[in-house]
Every structure is written in C-alpha cells, then in structure tokens.
Amino acid sequence: MKKSVIQPSQGWKVVDFPELWRYKDLLYFLTVRGIKARYAQSVLGIGWAIIQPLFTTLVFTIVFGGLAEVDSDGMPYLLFSYLALWPWNYFSGTLSESANSLVANAGMITKVYFPRLILPMAAIFSKLLDFLISFVVLLILLIYFQVLPGWQLIFLPILLIQLIMCSLGIGMILSAMAVQYRDIKYALGFIVQLLLYAAPVVYSTTAVPDQYQFFYSLNPMVGVIEGIRAMFLSRSMPWQLIWPGAIVGAVLFVFGLFYFRRMEKVFADVA
C-alpha cells in the first residue's frame, strides 16, 4: 500500500496557494457554518446584523451628536457615525471571530490535517454577510438624507481590500497568540473598545491636531473610515490619511502570515 507523508513546506514559502485551493470546499463549509452558528436559535436571526449597528448609531447620535455636540463635518451625525460603524463593525467583529478560531476548532486541529490558515480566513469571510446587510441599511440612510455618492465610489474596492487585509493580518496574529495565551480571548473585548476611540468613529479627524495627523493616519482604520465617508459624500479623497494606513495594513498582513506560519507547528500540541 502506498503511503502519503505530509511534510512541512521548505524555504521561504509562507502560503501554499495550490493547497489552499484544494481545500476551498472546507473553507466554504467553515464559512457557512460560522454564519449559521452565529444566528442559531436566534429569534431575529440575521436581523441582528441590522439592529446592532443601527441602535449603536442612534446611541452615538444622541450622546455624541446631541449632548456632546461633536463636530460631524457639516453632515447629519446619524449618517456621519453610520458611515464609520459600517467598516468598523466588520473590523472589530473579525478580530473577535478570528482570535478564537483556532481554540474553538482544537478538535479538528489535533485529528486531521488541513491548512490551518483556513480557520482565521473562514472567520473573516463569515462576517462579510453582516457587512453586506449593513450596506443595505447604509443605502437606505443615503436615500433618506438625499445624499448621492460621487465618482469617488470607484475607489471602494481599494479600501475594502485594505480593510480585509488588515483584518486578516491582525486576525492571524491574534489567533496564533490565543492558542498559547488564553488571556487574549478575555482582553480582546476591552482592547476593541479602546481601539474604537483611536479611530474617527464618533469624531472627525479635524479634531486631531495637525502635528499629529500623520501618526494618527498610521492606524489603518483611519484611512478606511475617512475614505468611505469621502466617497459616499462626494468629497475629495483623503489620500494623506489612506496611504500611511495602507502601508501599515500591508505590513501587518505580511507579518501575520510569517507569525502564523512560525507558530503553526505547535498548534496541535497546545490547542
């Protein structure tokens, strides 16, 4: 009987794309399973993908737009905050899902072989449904406020790639760390809350002093949020905020791949 021997990749190959393609059905299955598990035995089902961001936006509008009177760059604060929460909720949700992806599937890791990278990827892709549903709500708000997006909308794929790349990069780092350090799971909620105020979700970037604008733009979510606001409100694209974050996002993605690959050999031992 012919035996198959599974050996680790040699050299500098970090991602075996042909192997990932062979396991595309598993990626699809895990993505669908993640969506179903999130809304299993839920009365409202995917309605939570609408209720959560919408009610959060209403709270922000009342507290920050009404009571605190935070500047919203001349636009209705409800639309101002929702344009930021749309990408932010995807980003924060993917961090939570991907950080726990390896630990939650420890039984699979210890029993069968498959590219471990599929687990954080499935966590990232499973949140895309919520992202698309939230986009429908955004369209309704644009119609309600009679706002017509401009030609800048052609840059949306670039920002979405930056968003997914940053989410996957950080997700790979957190998922690999969570296998050895279970504190990641408990600290992540607190960290995400802090990161919310490090991005222009409830306030405008004009509130940041000019001398700190570049350092502030190193946060990848700053360029994504401000870029989305600009394209949907027919304003000039803030490239000075987008490109520094894009570089940082790419670095995080590459580092995440190397770190995940380096830690992959110990997943089965400590999972």
C-alpha positions in Angstrom: 0.0 0.0 0.0 1.3 3.4 -1.0 1.8 5.8 2.0 1.4 9.5 1.9 3.8 11.5 4.0 2.8 15.1 5.0 5.9 17.3 5.3 6.2 21.0 6.1 6.9 23.4 3.3 10.6 24.2 2.8 12.2 27.5 2.1 10.5 30.9 2.2 7.1 29.7 1.1 4.7 31.2 3.6 1.4 30.4 1.8 0.8 27.3 -0.3 -1.9 28.7 -2.6 -2.4 25.5 -4.6 -3.0 23.7 -1.3 -5.4 26.3 -0.1 -7.3 26.0 -3.4 -7.6 22.2 -2.9 -9.2 22.9 0.5 -11.6 25.5 -0.9 -14.6 23.3 -0.1 -13.6 23.2 3.6 -13.2 27.0 3.6 -16.7 27.3 2.2 -18.1 24.8 4.7 -16.5 26.6 7.7 -17.6 30.0 6.5 -21.2 28.8 6.1 -21.0 27.0 9.5 -19.8 30.2 11.1 -22.7 32.2 9.8 -25.3 29.5 10.8 -23.7 29.1 14.3 -23.9 32.9 14.9 -27.6 33.0 14.4 -28.6 29.5 15.6 -31.7 29.5 17.9 -32.0 33.3 17.4 -35.5 34.8 17.1 -34.3 37.7 14.9 -31.7 35.8 13.0 -29.7 37.9 10.6 -31.9 40.9 11.8 -29.2 41.4 14.4 -26.9 42.5 11.6 -29.2 45.4 11.2 -30.3 46.1 14.8 -26.8 46.2 16.3 -25.2 48.8 14.1 -28.4 50.8 13.8 -29.0 51.1 17.5 -25.3 51.8 18.2 -25.5 54.6 15.7 -28.6 56.0 17.4 -26.9 55.9 20.8 -23.8 57.7 19.3 -26.1 60.3 17.7 -27.9 61.1 21.0 -24.8 61.1 23.2 -22.1 62.5 20.9 -24.1 64.3 18.3 -26.7 65.7 20.6 -25.4 66.0 24.2 -21.7 66.4 23.5 -22.3 68.2 20.2 -19.3 66.6 18.5 -18.4 68.1 15.1 -19.6 65.9 12.2 -18.1 67.9 9.3 -21.4 69.5 8.5 -23.3 66.3 7.8 -26.1 64.7 9.8 -24.5 62.9 12.7 -26.6 59.8 12.2 -25.1 59.4 8.7 -21.7 60.5 9.9 -21.4 57.8 12.5 -23.0 55.0 10.5 -20.5 55.5 7.6 -17.8 54.8 10.2 -19.6 52.0 12.0 -20.2 50.1 8.8 -16.5 49.2 8.3 -15.6 49.4 12.0 -18.2 46.7 13.0 -16.7 44.4 10.4 -13.2 45.0 11.6 -14.0 44.6 15.3 -16.2 41.5 14.6 -13.5 39.8 12.6 -11.0 40.3 15.4 -13.2 38.5 17.9 -14.1 35.7 15.5 -10.6 35.1 14.2 -8.9 35.3 17.6 -11.0 32.3 18.8 -11.0 30.4 15.6 -8.1 28.0 16.4 -9.1 27.4 20.0 -12.7 26.7 19.0 -11.6 24.2 16.4 -9.0 22.5 18.5 -10.6 19.1 17.9 -10.1 19.4 14.1 -6.5 20.6 14.5 -5.5 17.6 16.6 -7.2 15.0 14.5 -7.0 15.8 10.8 -4.6 17.8 8.6 -5.7 20.8 6.6 -4.1 24.3 6.1 -4.6 25.9 9.5 -4.8 29.3 7.7 -8.3 28.3 6.6 -9.7 28.8 10.2 -9.0 32.5 10.5 -9.9 33.0 6.9 -13.3 31.4 7.4 -13.8 33.7 10.4 -13.0 36.7 8.3 -15.3 35.7 5.4 -18.2 34.7 7.6 -18.5 38.3 8.7 -19.0 39.5 5.2 -22.7 38.7 5.3 -23.2 41.1 8.1 -21.1 43.6 6.2 -23.3 43.3 3.1 -26.5 43.6 5.2 -25.3 46.7 6.9 -24.5 48.1 3.5 -28.2 47.9 2.6 -29.0 49.9 5.7 -26.5 52.5 4.5 -28.2 52.8 1.2 -31.5 53.4 3.0 -29.9 56.2 5.0 -28.4 57.8 1.9 -31.8 57.8 0.3 -33.4 59.3 3.4 -30.9 62.1 3.7 -30.9 62.6 -0.1 -27.2 62.0 -0.5 -25.8 60.9 -3.8 -22.3 59.2 -3.8 -19.9 60.7 -6.3 -17.4 59.2 -8.8 -15.0 58.6 -5.9 -17.0 55.4 -5.3 -14.7 53.7 -7.8 -12.1 53.6 -5.0 -14.3 51.5 -2.8 -12.7 48.1 -3.8 -9.3 49.5 -2.8 -10.5 50.4 0.7 -12.3 47.1 1.1 -9.1 45.2 0.2 -7.2 47.3 2.8 -10.0 46.6 5.3 -9.9 42.8 4.7 -6.1 42.7 4.6 -5.8 44.5 7.9 -8.5 42.3 9.5 -6.9 39.1 8.3 -3.4 40.2 9.3 -4.3 41.1 12.8 -6.7 38.1 13.0 -3.8 35.7 12.1 -1.6 37.2 14.8 -4.3 37.1 17.5 -5.5 33.5 16.6 -1.9 32.2 16.8 -1.3 34.0 20.1 -4.6 32.8 21.6 -3.5 29.2 21.2 -0.7 29.7 23.8 -2.1 32.7 25.7 -5.8 32.3 26.5 -5.8 35.8 28.1 -6.2 37.1 24.5 -9.8 36.0 24.5 -10.7 37.9 27.6 -8.6 41.0 26.9 -9.8 41.4 23.3 -13.2 42.9 24.2 -11.5 45.6 26.2 -8.9 46.2 23.5 -11.6 46.6 20.8 -13.4 49.2 22.9 -10.2 51.2 23.3 -9.5 50.9 19.5 -12.9 52.3 18.8 -11.8 55.7 20.2 -8.5 55.5 18.4 -10.4 55.7 15.1 -12.6 58.5 13.8 -15.9 56.7 14.5 -17.6 59.2 16.9 -15.5 62.2 16.0 -13.9 63.8 12.9 -10.2 63.7 12.0 -10.3 67.5 12.1 -10.4 67.2 15.9 -6.8 65.8 15.8 -4.1 68.5 15.8 -2.2 68.9 12.5 1.1 67.9 14.0 -0.3 64.5 15.0 -2.2 63.8 11.7 0.5 61.6 10.2 1.0 59.5 13.3 -2.8 59.2 13.6 -3.1 58.1 10.0 -0.8 55.1 10.7 -3.9 53.5 12.1 -5.2 51.6 9.0 -8.9 52.1 10.0 -8.5 55.9 9.9 -7.9 56.0 6.2 -10.6 53.4 5.5 -13.3 55.3 7.5 -12.4 58.7 6.2 -12.1 57.4 2.6 -15.6 55.8 2.8 -17.0 59.0 4.2 -15.5 61.0 1.4 -16.6 58.7 -1.5 -20.2 58.4 -0.2 -20.5 62.2 0.4 -18.8 63.2 -2.9 -15.8 64.8 -1.2 -12.1 64.7 -2.2 -10.4 61.5 -1.2 -8.1 62.0 1.9 -5.1 60.1 0.4 -2.8 61.6 3.0 -4.8 59.6 5.6 -5.2 56.5 3.4 -1.7 55.6 2.1 0.1 55.5 5.5 -2.6 53.2 6.9 -2.4 51.1 3.8 1.3 50.5 4.2 0.8 49.6 7.9 -2.0 47.2 6.9 0.2 45.5 4.4 3.0 45.1 6.9 0.5 43.7 9.4 -0.7 41.2 6.8 2.8 40.0 5.9 3.9 39.8 9.5 0.7 37.9 10.4 1.4 35.4 7.6 5.0 34.8 8.9 4.0 34.7 12.5 1.1 32.3 11.9 3.4 30.1 9.8 6.1 30.1 12.5 3.6 29.2 15.3 1.7 26.6 13.2 3.9 23.7 14.2 2.9 24.0 17.8 -0.9 24.4 17.3 -1.7 20.7 17.7 0.5 20.5 20.9 -1.1 23.3 22.8 -4.6 23.5 21.3 
